[in-house]
Amino acid sequence: MEIVKKINNSKKEFRNEFKKTLGGAIVAALGLIIALSWKDVLNEYLDKLVSLSPIQGKLISASIITIFSVAIILIVTKFIKSE
């Protein structure tokens, strides 16, 4: 009887871990699709910034990308932990 309980617990743990991993992979794939769709828009905007002042434009673009990326990482991390 105890072996059956251990097997059932292992099945549940595997299912839960599989769901978490699959969810993470889906989020990553969708994030890539979103990033690719915004790539052209951001490139045009950043090209205009860089043409005004190359050093400031690159600094501003790196800052914007970093802030945006960190915000998305925090949102995804909270969403995954809440489950």
PLY file of the C-alpha trace (Angstrom):
ply
format ascii 1.0
element vertex 83
property float x
property float y
property float z
element edge 82
property int vertex1
property int vertex2
end_header
0.00 0.00 0.00
2.76 2.41 0.87
4.51 1.78 -2.43
1.32 2.71 -4.28
1.09 5.97 -2.30
4.71 6.79 -3.13
4.08 6.10 -6.82
0.97 8.29 -6.81
2.86 11.09 -5.04
5.67 10.81 -7.57
3.14 11.02 -10.40
1.60 14.17 -8.90
5.00 15.78 -8.37
6.02 14.94 -11.93
2.78 16.38 -13.35
3.17 19.58 -11.33
6.80 20.02 -12.35
5.95 19.24 -15.97
3.18 21.85 -15.95
5.52 24.47 -14.48
8.24 23.71 -17.00
5.82 23.65 -19.92
4.32 26.92 -18.74
7.76 28.49 -18.56
8.61 27.28 -22.05
5.35 28.67 -23.44
5.93 32.02 -21.74
9.46 32.13 -23.17
8.21 31.31 -26.67
5.50 33.96 -26.51
8.00 36.45 -25.14
10.23 35.78 -28.13
7.32 36.33 -30.52
6.44 39.60 -28.79
10.06 40.75 -28.85
10.37 40.00 -32.56
7.17 41.87 -33.32
8.44 44.98 -31.50
11.96 44.76 -32.90
11.34 46.89 -35.99
9.45 49.56 -34.09
12.18 49.84 -31.48
14.93 49.84 -34.10
13.37 52.80 -35.90
12.90 54.73 -32.68
16.40 53.97 -31.45
17.94 54.87 -34.82
16.38 58.32 -34.49
17.78 58.68 -30.96
21.23 57.57 -32.03
21.25 59.97 -34.97
20.69 62.89 -32.58
23.55 61.95 -30.29
25.25 58.56 -30.74
26.48 58.13 -27.18
23.34 59.43 -25.47
21.14 57.48 -27.87
22.87 54.20 -27.08
22.77 54.95 -23.35
19.07 55.77 -23.48
18.27 52.72 -25.60
20.20 50.39 -23.28
18.42 51.89 -20.27
14.97 51.53 -21.83
15.59 47.94 -22.85
16.97 47.07 -19.41
14.06 48.62 -17.51
11.51 46.99 -19.79
13.19 43.58 -19.53
13.47 43.70 -15.74
9.79 44.68 -15.43
8.72 41.75 -17.60
10.96 39.34 -15.67
9.43 40.50 -12.37
5.88 40.10 -13.70
6.55 36.61 -15.04
8.32 35.55 -11.84
5.40 36.68 -9.66
2.93 34.93 -11.96
4.85 31.64 -11.84
5.28 31.78 -8.04
1.58 32.50 -7.44
0.59 29.12 -8.85
0 1
1 2
2 3
3 4
4 5
5 6
6 7
7 8
8 9
9 10
10 11
11 12
12 13
13 14
14 15
15 16
16 17
17 18
18 19
19 20
20 21
21 22
22 23
23 24
24 25
25 26
26 27
27 28
28 29
29 30
30 31
31 32
32 33
33 34
34 35
35 36
36 37
37 38
38 39
39 40
40 41
41 42
42 43
43 44
44 45
45 46
46 47
47 48
48 49
49 50
50 51
51 52
52 53
53 54
54 55
55 56
56 57
57 58
58 59
59 60
60 61
61 62
62 63
63 64
64 65
65 66
66 67
67 68
68 69
69 70
70 71
71 72
72 73
73 74
74 75
75 76
76 77
77 78
78 79
79 80
80 81
81 82
